[in-house]
Amino acid sequence: MDFLFELWTFLRVRKKLWLAPIILVMLILGGLLIIAEGSVMAPFIYTLF
């Protein structure tokens, strides 16, 4: 949790808040790929990319 707080502070201080949505989307897509790696739905999720 400390890492997320430091990242948010960095983005806020350096006026880089426009990076927050990009980081969030990358985390969501990465999580989706990790979760779907061993599931039956994997071929359907990989066709999205």
PDB file of N, CA, C and O in Angstrom:
ATOM      1  N   MET A   1       0.824  -1.187   0.000  1.00  0.00           N
ATOM      2  CA  MET A   1       0.000   0.000   0.000  1.00  0.00           C
ATOM      3  C   MET A   1       0.869   1.251   0.000  1.00  0.00           C
ATOM      4  O   MET A   1       0.466   2.291  -0.521  1.00  0.00           O
ATOM      5  N   ASP A   2       2.044   1.152   0.575  1.00  0.00           N
ATOM      6  CA  ASP A   2       2.934   2.303   0.625  1.00  0.00           C
ATOM      7  C   ASP A   2       3.355   2.721  -0.780  1.00  0.00           C
ATOM      8  O   ASP A   2       3.493   3.910  -1.066  1.00  0.00           O
ATOM      9  N   PHE A   3       3.558   1.735  -1.656  1.00  0.00           N
ATOM     10  CA  PHE A   3       3.947   2.031  -3.032  1.00  0.00           C
ATOM     11  C   PHE A   3       2.865   2.841  -3.743  1.00  0.00           C
ATOM     12  O   PHE A   3       3.167   3.800  -4.453  1.00  0.00           O
ATOM     13  N   LEU A   4       1.608   2.456  -3.552  1.00  0.00           N
ATOM     14  CA  LEU A   4       0.515   3.180  -4.200  1.00  0.00           C
ATOM     15  C   LEU A   4       0.416   4.610  -3.686  1.00  0.00           C
ATOM     16  O   LEU A   4       0.159   5.534  -4.457  1.00  0.00           O
ATOM     17  N   PHE A   5       0.617   4.793  -2.387  1.00  0.00           N
ATOM     18  CA  PHE A   5       0.579   6.136  -1.819  1.00  0.00           C
ATOM     19  C   PHE A   5       1.706   6.999  -2.382  1.00  0.00           C
ATOM     20  O   PHE A   5       1.488   8.162  -2.721  1.00  0.00           O
ATOM     21  N   GLU A   6       2.905   6.433  -2.481  1.00  0.00           N
ATOM     22  CA  GLU A   6       4.034   7.181  -3.038  1.00  0.00           C
ATOM     23  C   GLU A   6       3.819   7.493  -4.513  1.00  0.00           C
ATOM     24  O   GLU A   6       4.159   8.582  -4.974  1.00  0.00           O
ATOM     25  N   LEU A   7       3.260   6.547  -5.252  1.00  0.00           N
ATOM     26  CA  LEU A   7       2.973   6.791  -6.664  1.00  0.00           C
ATOM     27  C   LEU A   7       1.959   7.919  -6.825  1.00  0.00           C
ATOM     28  O   LEU A   7       2.137   8.804  -7.662  1.00  0.00           O
ATOM     29  N   TRP A   8       0.892   7.886  -6.018  1.00  0.00           N
ATOM     30  CA  TRP A   8      -0.124   8.936  -6.087  1.00  0.00           C
ATOM     31  C   TRP A   8       0.475  10.291  -5.712  1.00  0.00           C
ATOM     32  O   TRP A   8       0.162  11.299  -6.345  1.00  0.00           O
ATOM     33  N   THR A   9       1.327  10.325  -4.697  1.00  0.00           N
ATOM     34  CA  THR A   9       1.975  11.578  -4.290  1.00  0.00           C
ATOM     35  C   THR A   9       2.875  12.102  -5.400  1.00  0.00           C
ATOM     36  O   THR A   9       2.880  13.301  -5.683  1.00  0.00           O
ATOM     37  N   PHE A  10       3.634  11.213  -6.030  1.00  0.00           N
ATOM     38  CA  PHE A  10       4.495  11.613  -7.140  1.00  0.00           C
ATOM     39  C   PHE A  10       3.676  12.210  -8.279  1.00  0.00           C
ATOM     40  O   PHE A  10       4.024  13.260  -8.819  1.00  0.00           O
ATOM     41  N   LEU A  11       2.583  11.533  -8.641  1.00  0.00           N
ATOM     42  CA  LEU A  11       1.761  12.027  -9.744  1.00  0.00           C
ATOM     43  C   LEU A  11       1.151  13.383  -9.410  1.00  0.00           C
ATOM     44  O   LEU A  11       1.047  14.249 -10.279  1.00  0.00           O
ATOM     45  N   ARG A  12       0.749  13.570  -8.163  1.00  0.00           N
ATOM     46  CA  ARG A  12       0.113  14.815  -7.765  1.00  0.00           C
ATOM     47  C   ARG A  12       1.127  15.958  -7.699  1.00  0.00           C
ATOM     48  O   ARG A  12       0.836  17.064  -8.155  1.00  0.00           O
ATOM     49  N   VAL A  13       2.312  15.707  -7.139  1.00  0.00           N
ATOM     50  CA  VAL A  13       3.317  16.761  -6.977  1.00  0.00           C
ATOM     51  C   VAL A  13       3.893  17.178  -8.315  1.00  0.00           C
ATOM     52  O   VAL A  13       4.101  18.365  -8.566  1.00  0.00           O
ATOM     53  N   ARG A  14       4.152  16.205  -9.175  1.00  0.00           N
ATOM     54  CA  ARG A  14       4.757  16.500 -10.482  1.00  0.00           C
ATOM     55  C   ARG A  14       3.738  16.902 -11.544  1.00  0.00           C
ATOM     56  O   ARG A  14       4.097  17.093 -12.706  1.00  0.00           O
ATOM     57  N   LYS A  15       2.480  17.032 -11.156  1.00  0.00           N
ATOM     58  CA  LYS A  15       1.398  17.416 -12.080  1.00  0.00           C
ATOM     59  C   LYS A  15       1.274  16.429 -13.241  1.00  0.00           C
ATOM     60  O   LYS A  15       1.081  16.827 -14.390  1.00  0.00           O
ATOM     61  N   LYS A  16       1.383  15.170 -12.934  1.00  0.00           N
ATOM     62  CA  LYS A  16       1.287  14.110 -13.940  1.00  0.00           C
ATOM     63  C   LYS A  16       0.025  13.278 -13.733  1.00  0.00           C
ATOM     64  O   LYS A  16       0.042  12.071 -13.975  1.00  0.00           O
ATOM     65  N   LEU A  17      -1.060  13.894 -13.293  1.00  0.00           N
ATOM     66  CA  LEU A  17      -2.281  13.149 -13.018  1.00  0.00           C
ATOM     67  C   LEU A  17      -2.889  12.531 -14.277  1.00  0.00           C
ATOM     68  O   LEU A  17      -3.716  11.624 -14.182  1.00  0.00           O
ATOM     69  N   TRP A  18      -2.492  13.004 -15.435  1.00  0.00           N
ATOM     70  CA  TRP A  18      -3.003  12.414 -16.670  1.00  0.00           C
ATOM     71  C   TRP A  18      -2.474  10.989 -16.864  1.00  0.00           C
ATOM     72  O   TRP A  18      -3.011  10.239 -17.680  1.00  0.00           O
ATOM     73  N   LEU A  19      -1.427  10.612 -16.122  1.00  0.00           N
ATOM     74  CA  LEU A  19      -0.898   9.258 -16.211  1.00  0.00           C
ATOM     75  C   LEU A  19      -1.720   8.257 -15.407  1.00  0.00           C
ATOM     76  O   LEU A  19      -1.632   7.054 -15.652  1.00  0.00           O
ATOM     77  N   ALA A  20      -2.510   8.726 -14.462  1.00  0.00           N
ATOM     78  CA  ALA A  20      -3.274   7.832 -13.590  1.00  0.00           C
ATOM     79  C   ALA A  20      -4.227   6.918 -14.371  1.00  0.00           C
ATOM     80  O   ALA A  20      -4.241   5.717 -14.103  1.00  0.00           O
ATOM     81  N   PRO A  21      -5.027   7.425 -15.327  1.00  0.00           N
ATOM     82  CA  PRO A  21      -5.901   6.513 -16.081  1.00  0.00           C
ATOM     83  C   PRO A  21      -5.125   5.477 -16.908  1.00  0.00           C
ATOM     84  O   PRO A  21      -5.570   4.339 -17.059  1.00  0.00           O
ATOM     85  N   ILE A  22      -3.991   5.869 -17.429  1.00  0.00           N
ATOM     86  CA  ILE A  22      -3.184   4.948 -18.228  1.00  0.00           C
ATOM     87  C   ILE A  22      -2.659   3.815 -17.348  1.00  0.00           C
ATOM     88  O   ILE A  22      -2.705   2.648 -17.739  1.00  0.00           O
ATOM     89  N   ILE A  23      -2.161   4.160 -16.163  1.00  0.00           N
ATOM     90  CA  ILE A  23      -1.657   3.151 -15.234  1.00  0.00           C
ATOM     91  C   ILE A  23      -2.784   2.237 -14.789  1.00  0.00           C
ATOM     92  O   ILE A  23      -2.595   1.025 -14.684  1.00  0.00           O
ATOM     93  N   LEU A  24      -3.952   2.802 -14.528  1.00  0.00           N
ATOM     94  CA  LEU A  24      -5.094   2.002 -14.085  1.00  0.00           C
ATOM     95  C   LEU A  24      -5.523   1.006 -15.159  1.00  0.00           C
ATOM     96  O   LEU A  24      -5.788  -0.155 -14.849  1.00  0.00           O
ATOM     97  N   VAL A  25      -5.595   1.438 -16.405  1.00  0.00           N
ATOM     98  CA  VAL A  25      -5.987   0.537 -17.497  1.00  0.00           C
ATOM     99  C   VAL A  25      -4.948  -0.566 -17.681  1.00  0.00           C
ATOM    100  O   VAL A  25      -5.304  -1.719 -17.919  1.00  0.00           O
ATOM    101  N   MET A  26      -3.678  -0.221 -17.572  1.00  0.00           N
ATOM    102  CA  MET A  26      -2.636  -1.232 -17.706  1.00  0.00           C
ATOM    103  C   MET A  26      -2.727  -2.271 -16.591  1.00  0.00           C
ATOM    104  O   MET A  26      -2.543  -3.462 -16.840  1.00  0.00           O
ATOM    105  N   LEU A  27      -3.009  -1.833 -15.370  1.00  0.00           N
ATOM    106  CA  LEU A  27      -3.161  -2.772 -14.254  1.00  0.00           C
ATOM    107  C   LEU A  27      -4.372  -3.685 -14.449  1.00  0.00           C
ATOM    108  O   LEU A  27      -4.301  -4.881 -14.164  1.00  0.00           O
ATOM    109  N   ILE A  28      -5.475  -3.127 -14.931  1.00  0.00           N
ATOM    110  CA  ILE A  28      -6.681  -3.933 -15.160  1.00  0.00           C
ATOM    111  C   ILE A  28      -6.440  -4.970 -16.249  1.00  0.00           C
ATOM    112  O   ILE A  28      -6.797  -6.136 -16.082  1.00  0.00           O
ATOM    113  N   LEU A  29      -5.840  -4.560 -17.359  1.00  0.00           N
ATOM    114  CA  LEU A  29      -5.569  -5.508 -18.448  1.00  0.00           C
ATOM    115  C   LEU A  29      -4.576  -6.583 -18.012  1.00  0.00           C
ATOM    116  O   LEU A  29      -4.736  -7.752 -18.361  1.00  0.00           O
ATOM    117  N   GLY A  30      -3.554  -6.192 -17.253  1.00  0.00           N
ATOM    118  CA  GLY A  30      -2.589  -7.172 -16.757  1.00  0.00           C
ATOM    119  C   GLY A  30      -3.243  -8.175 -15.826  1.00  0.00           C
ATOM    120  O   GLY A  30      -2.972  -9.373 -15.909  1.00  0.00           O
ATOM    121  N   GLY A  31      -4.099  -7.694 -14.943  1.00  0.00           N
ATOM    122  CA  GLY A  31      -4.819  -8.584 -14.039  1.00  0.00           C
ATOM    123  C   GLY A  31      -5.742  -9.520 -14.787  1.00  0.00           C
ATOM    124  O   GLY A  31      -5.853 -10.697 -14.442  1.00  0.00           O
ATOM    125  N   LEU A  32      -6.406  -9.006 -15.811  1.00  0.00           N
ATOM    126  CA  LEU A  32      -7.298  -9.840 -16.616  1.00  0.00           C
ATOM    127  C   LEU A  32      -6.525 -10.951 -17.315  1.00  0.00           C
ATOM    128  O   LEU A  32      -6.991 -12.089 -17.370  1.00  0.00           O
ATOM    129  N   LEU A  33      -5.352 -10.632 -17.847  1.00  0.00           N
ATOM    130  CA  LEU A  33      -4.550 -11.652 -18.521  1.00  0.00           C
ATOM    131  C   LEU A  33      -4.024 -12.694 -17.537  1.00  0.00           C
ATOM    132  O   LEU A  33      -3.966 -13.879 -17.865  1.00  0.00           O
ATOM    133  N   ILE A  34      -3.645 -12.269 -16.348  1.00  0.00           N
ATOM    134  CA  ILE A  34      -3.138 -13.216 -15.350  1.00  0.00           C
ATOM    135  C   ILE A  34      -4.256 -14.140 -14.884  1.00  0.00           C
ATOM    136  O   ILE A  34      -4.049 -15.346 -14.750  1.00  0.00           O
ATOM    137  N   ILE A  35      -5.434 -13.583 -14.636  1.00  0.00           N
ATOM    138  CA  ILE A  35      -6.565 -14.396 -14.179  1.00  0.00           C
ATOM    139  C   ILE A  35      -7.015 -15.369 -15.266  1.00  0.00           C
ATOM    140  O   ILE A  35      -7.357 -16.513 -14.970  1.00  0.00           O
ATOM    141  N   ALA A  36      -7.016 -14.924 -16.513  1.00  0.00           N
ATOM    142  CA  ALA A  36      -7.543 -15.744 -17.598  1.00  0.00           C
ATOM    143  C   ALA A  36      -6.538 -16.746 -18.147  1.00  0.00           C
ATOM    144  O   ALA A  36      -6.884 -17.543 -19.019  1.00  0.00           O
ATOM    145  N   GLU A  37      -5.328 -16.723 -17.666  1.00  0.00           N
ATOM    146  CA  GLU A  37      -4.282 -17.586 -18.220  1.00  0.00           C
ATOM    147  C   GLU A  37      -4.630 -19.067 -18.111  1.00  0.00           C
ATOM    148  O   GLU A  37      -4.370 -19.830 -19.042  1.00  0.00           O
ATOM    149  N   GLY A  38      -5.199 -19.474 -17.017  1.00  0.00           N
ATOM    150  CA  GLY A  38      -5.474 -20.892 -16.839  1.00  0.00           C
ATOM    151  C   GLY A  38      -6.941 -21.244 -16.945  1.00  0.00           C
ATOM    152  O   GLY A  38      -7.332 -22.357 -16.592  1.00  0.00           O
ATOM    153  N   SER A  39      -7.753 -20.338 -17.415  1.00  0.00           N
ATOM    154  CA  SER A  39      -9.189 -20.610 -17.437  1.00  0.00           C
ATOM    155  C   SER A  39      -9.657 -21.057 -18.812  1.00  0.00           C
ATOM    156  O   SER A  39      -8.912 -21.010 -19.790  1.00  0.00           O
ATOM    157  N   VAL A  40     -10.889 -21.484 -18.861  1.00  0.00           N
ATOM    158  CA  VAL A  40     -11.500 -21.920 -20.114  1.00  0.00           C
ATOM    159  C   VAL A  40     -11.781 -20.720 -21.023  1.00  0.00           C
ATOM    160  O   VAL A  40     -11.853 -20.864 -22.243  1.00  0.00           O
ATOM    161  N   MET A  41     -11.938 -19.549 -20.426  1.00  0.00           N
ATOM    162  CA  MET A  41     -12.275 -18.346 -21.192  1.00  0.00           C
ATOM    163  C   MET A  41     -11.064 -17.722 -21.876  1.00  0.00           C
ATOM    164  O   MET A  41     -11.221 -16.751 -22.616  1.00  0.00           O
ATOM    165  N   ALA A  42      -9.869 -18.244 -21.653  1.00  0.00           N
ATOM    166  CA  ALA A  42      -8.644 -17.651 -22.183  1.00  0.00           C
ATOM    167  C   ALA A  42      -8.686 -17.425 -23.695  1.00  0.00           C
ATOM    168  O   ALA A  42      -8.310 -16.337 -24.131  1.00  0.00           O
ATOM    169  N   PRO A  43      -9.115 -18.377 -24.521  1.00  0.00           N
ATOM    170  CA  PRO A  43      -9.130 -18.109 -25.969  1.00  0.00           C
ATOM    171  C   PRO A  43     -10.044 -16.950 -26.353  1.00  0.00           C
ATOM    172  O   PRO A  43      -9.766 -16.229 -27.312  1.00  0.00           O
ATOM    173  N   PHE A  44     -11.121 -16.771 -25.615  1.00  0.00           N
ATOM    174  CA  PHE A  44     -12.043 -15.680 -25.933  1.00  0.00           C
ATOM    175  C   PHE A  44     -11.493 -14.332 -25.500  1.00  0.00           C
ATOM    176  O   PHE A  44     -11.722 -13.326 -26.171  1.00  0.00           O
ATOM    177  N   ILE A  45     -10.765 -14.299 -24.378  1.00  0.00           N
ATOM    178  CA  ILE A  45     -10.193 -13.045 -23.916  1.00  0.00           C
ATOM    179  C   ILE A  45      -9.023 -12.648 -24.800  1.00  0.00           C
ATOM    180  O   ILE A  45      -8.854 -11.463 -25.088  1.00  0.00           O
ATOM    181  N   TYR A  46      -8.211 -13.601 -25.241  1.00  0.00           N
ATOM    182  CA  TYR A  46      -7.062 -13.285 -26.082  1.00  0.00           C
ATOM    183  C   TYR A  46      -7.505 -12.761 -27.449  1.00  0.00           C
ATOM    184  O   TYR A  46      -6.742 -12.044 -28.097  1.00  0.00           O
ATOM    185  N   THR A  47      -8.712 -13.098 -27.903  1.00  0.00           N
ATOM    186  CA  THR A  47      -9.149 -12.559 -29.188  1.00  0.00           C
ATOM    187  C   THR A  47      -9.458 -11.067 -29.093  1.00  0.00           C
ATOM    188  O   THR A  47      -9.515 -10.389 -30.118  1.00  0.00           O
ATOM    189  N   LEU A  48      -9.657 -10.550 -27.896  1.00  0.00           N
ATOM    190  CA  LEU A  48      -9.878  -9.118 -27.735  1.00  0.00           C
ATOM    191  C   LEU A  48      -8.642  -8.308 -28.042  1.00  0.00           C
ATOM    192  O   LEU A  48      -8.738  -7.138 -28.412  1.00  0.00           O
ATOM    193  N   PHE A  49      -7.481  -8.920 -27.892  1.00  0.00           N
ATOM    194  CA  PHE A  49      -6.237  -8.205 -28.102  1.00  0.00           C
ATOM    195  C   PHE A  49      -5.657  -8.567 -29.450  1.00  0.00           C
ATOM    196  O   PHE A  49      -4.596  -8.064 -29.821  1.00  0.00           O
TER     197      PHE A  49
END
